[in-house]
Amino acid sequence: MRLLYDAVLPQSLSLEAPAEVEFQRWDGSDVSDADLVRASEEKGCRGVILWGRDSLQQADLRDTAQQAGVALVAVEADNPVEAKQRILKNLSALRRKLTEHDCLLVLANEVRPV
């Protein structure tokens, strides 16, 4: 499974992923969340990981993701390093839930559909 993540998250996320998951960090210029979703589709990613849940409240972003067939994954954390830790800690649940849902929120100890 391939996931694109926002450049605000640490690049080390790509290095710490297990073999069955490929994290690709956005390495382009500063773009909108919708542009990240479209880039995720172009790169053949299952979803895009964003820091903070604000993105999930954008109805147009959810529509864009649905049209692109890309899941939105938001990580609720105080800082980007904590967000990376939560992604890795909850990776099994995240992978499982991505088979059923296209909009997820990663918290400290759980992954929840939104």
Sequence and secondary structure as in RCSB ss.txt:
>XXXX:A:sequence
MRLLYDAVLPQSLSLEAPAEVEFQRWDGSDVSDADLVRASEEKGCRGVILWGRDSLQQADLRDTAQQAGVALVAV
EADNPVEAKQRILKNLSALRRKLTEHDCLLVLANEVRPV
>XXXX:A:secstr
 EEEE TTS THHHHHS TT EEEE  SS   HHHHHHHHHHTT SEEEEESSGGGG HHHHHHHHHHT EEEEE
  SSHHHHHHHHHHTHHHHHHHHTT SEEEE SS EEE 
